[in-house]
Amino acid sequence: MRILRFVSLVLAAGLLVPAAPSSSAAPAPAVPTLVGIRAARHQGFDRVVFDFRGGLPSSRQVRYVDHLVGDASGLPVRVAGRAVLRVRFEAARAHNTHGPTVSGRTAFLLPNVLTAVQAGDFESVTTYGIGVAKRTPVHVLTLRHPSRVVVDIRSAFPTVSRRVWFFDRDRFLANTPPFFTARVRPVRSATPAVGVLDRLFAGPRTAERADGLRLLRSGATGFSHLGVRDGVARVRLTGGCSSRGSTVTIAGEIIPTLRRLARVDWVKIYDPSGHTERPTGHSDSIPTCLEP
């Protein structure tokens, strides 16, 4: 009777006795970590490899999309190229306790693959966009030891080498002109003008960034309405346009890049609304928003 009375008092007081921990509880599975992105040219295709530590993501989704959107923000993510291939890994992450484990934006010197851009590393979902020069068939495979996801993108089309100008930050800071430096890029033979501007907006490679080269966008996220007629190339900036009071702008990259093409003698750059200072005549032109 005393035992029953004690139990009744405990239940009436709302007291709970914690259960002993179970020795059979399994630890949470480790989430694979993306530790590298590399790319190489092969006969007829470009290969992009995503290297993982801790195994492979359980889900791999690779498909073309009209626009790349940030996983957490829902906002558009800037990706250079004529098409965007979205690569989504789950469960996977691209960071550790020290910070990011891979670059958020990388440019490549391949016939088709221009760049790989991170669009998300959120709640064990990691997303990248691969910008390509031409939408072509894709093949995906996984390999182990080490763990990696391989994305093969067809690139069986002719290319030519063309110069693309980038902003030289180190020379600018040292006040040592010229402030723009050219680097050679492969572009599709069929569309060289589009090709060089896509390569410009893909930005410098990792080694070139280490040398001080940068993409000076002046607020632009891309370009449209590109055409060449009677020796004049015309191109409209998209996204935005502002010199921010500087004497160097994206015009210093676009004008020499396009003028190196055989059919181009003059370059006219328009703002996102379609305005430029000298829309007619044989002369270069920039919009007011690129004036200091």
N, C-alpha and C positions, 0 to 999 in steps of 0.2 A: 504494500500500500504506500509506503514512503517513496519507493522508486516511481510509482505512477504519479504520485502527487508532485514530485520534483519535475518530471517530464512535462506535466501540465503547466507548471509555473513557467518553465522555459518557453514553451510554445506561446503562452499568454503574453509574455514579455516581448515576443517577436524576435528572440535571439536565434541566430543561425550558427551552426557549427560548421566551419569551412571543411570541405572535403579534402582528403589527402591528395596531393598531386599525383597524377597518373604517370607511371614510368614508361607507358607505351605511347605517349603523345609524340607525334612525329614533328620535327622542326619544319618551319616553312621552307619551301624550295627556294634555292638561290635564283636570283634573276640574272640572266646572261647580260654581260656588259659589252657594248660596242666599243672596241679599242682602236679601230683603224679603218680607213677607207682608201683603197688604192685602185688604180686603173691602168690598163695596158692595151696596146693595139695588137690584134691578131689578124690572121688572113680572113678578111671579109666581115669581121665584127670587132667591136670594142667590148672589153670585159671590165666590169666594175665589181670589186670584191669588198664585202663588208666582213671584217674580222671581229670575232666575238671571243670573250673569255668567260668561262663558266657554262659552256654548252651553247646550244642553238635555241633561238626563240621558237616557241611552240607554233606560232602563226607567222607566215610570211605572205604579204599581199603586194603584188607588183602590177600596176596598170597605168595606162595613160589617163591624164585628167586635163580638163580645160584650164583649171587654175589650181595652184597649190595654196592651201589654206593652213594657217597655224592651228595646231591641235588645241591649244589652250585658249588662244585669243580669238580664233575665228576670223582673223584678218588675213588678207592676201599676203603671200610671201613672194618676194621678187626672185624670179628664176630666168636667166637668159636662155634663149633658144627658140626654135620653131615649134617645139613640143615639150611637154613635161611628163616624165615618168615618175609616178609616186611609188615609193617603196616604204611599206609600213611593217614594223616588227612588233610582235606582242607575245609573251612578255619580254621586254628588253629595255635597257636604259643606256644612256650615253654619258653617264657621269658617275663619279664616286664621291667619297667624302672630301676629296681635295678639289673637286670641280669637274668641268667637262673633260671627257676622255678622248674626244675627237673634235676636229675643227667644225665649226658651223657652216663654213662656206669654202669650197675648194674648186679651183679651176684646173682643167686638164688639157693637154695638147694631143687630143685624139681626133680622128676624122669626124666622128659623130658626137661623142660625148664632150660637152663643153664644161659642165660644172655639176657639183653635188651640193645641195643646200639643205640644211636642217630646217624642218617645219614643226618639230615637236619632240620633246623628251619629258613626258608628262604621264604620271600614274602608270608606269611600266609599259608605256607605248612610245616607241621611237619612230619618227617619220622623217624621210628625206625626199627631196625632189631632185631628179636627174634631168638637167636641161640638155636637149639634143638638137643638132642641126637639122635633122630630118626624122620624122616619125617612121620607124621601121619595126619589123618583127623583133620580139624579145623572147629569150629563153632563160629560165631560172633554175638553178640547181643548188643543192647544199652539199657541203663536204665537211669531214671531221678530221681531227688530228692534224692541224688545229681546226676549230669550228669556224665555218665561214659560209656566207650566202653569196652566190655568184650570179651576177646579172649580165647576160650576153646580149648585146644590142647590135643588130646588123649595120654594117657600114660599107657596103659594097657599092660605093659611088666614087667618082674621081674628085680629087681636091687639088688646090694650088696653094702655094705659100704666099701670104701677104703680110705686110707690116701693119701693126696696130700700136697706136701711141697711148701711153699711160702717163699720169702725173708722177713726176719724180719729187717726192716729198723732201728728200735729203738735199737735193740741189736747190729747191725752193727755200728751205730753211737757212741754207748757207748763202743764199742770194747769188747763186752761180748759174746763170742761164746756160743752155736752155732748160726749161722747167718740165719738159715733156720728153719721154724717151720711147723709142720704138722697140717692139718685140715681134718676132715672126710667129704667125699663127697659120694653121691649115684651115682653109675654107672651101666650101663646095664650089666647084668650077661653074656650075649653072647659076649661082646667085652670089657672086663675090661681094657686092655692096652690102647685102643683108648679112652675109657671113662675117665681114670684118666688124660690123657694129654689134652683132651677137657676141663676138669674141671680146669686144671692148666691155660690154656690160657683164660678161662673165668674170671680168677682173683679172688681176695678175695672179700668176701661180705662186705657190708657197715660197719657193726660192726667190722669186722676183719681189715678193713682199719683204723678204729679208733684206733685199738690196734697196729698199725704200720706195718701190713703185706702188702706186695706189690707183684705184678707180675714183676719179673726181666726178661725182654725179651731178653736183649742183642742184640737188633735189629731184632729179629725173629718176624714174624707175625703169624706163625703157624708151622705145621709139616706135613710130608708126609712119605711114604715108611716105615711105622712102621710094624715091624715083629718080632716074637720071634721064635728062633730055637736053639736047643741044649743048652738051658739055657742062650742064649745071645739075648738081645733085641737090635734091631737096629732101629734108627729113624733119619730122615733127617729134618733139620730146613728149613723153607721157609721164603722168604722175605729178610732176611739179617742175618748177624752174626758178632758181634764185642764185645770184652770184654771191649773196651774203656779204656784199661789199668788197669782194676780192677781185684783183686784177687777173687772176687765173680761174678758168671755169672749164666745164666740159667741152666748150668750143675748141679749146686748145688740144683736145684729144680727137674730136670728131672731124674737124676740118683737115688736118694733115692725113688722117687715116683714110678718108674718102678721096682726097686729092691724089693719092698714090695709085688710084685705079685708072686704067687706060682711058676711059671715056669721060673722066671728070676733070674739069679745069677750075670750077668754082663750086662752093658749097654754101647753101642757104639753110640755116637752122631756124625752125619755127617753135614757138612756145606751145604748150598743150592746147591753147585756144586757136592756134593756126595763124599767129601773127609773127612777122619778122620786120626788121627795120628797112631793108631794101629788097622787096620781093621780086623786083624786075631788074633786068640788066645783067651784064656779065661782071659780077662782083660777088665776093663773099658777103654773107649777112648773118647777123645774130639777132635774137629778139631782145627787147629792152630789158627783160628780166635777167639777162646775162651781163648787162653793163655794171661796172663797179658801183 
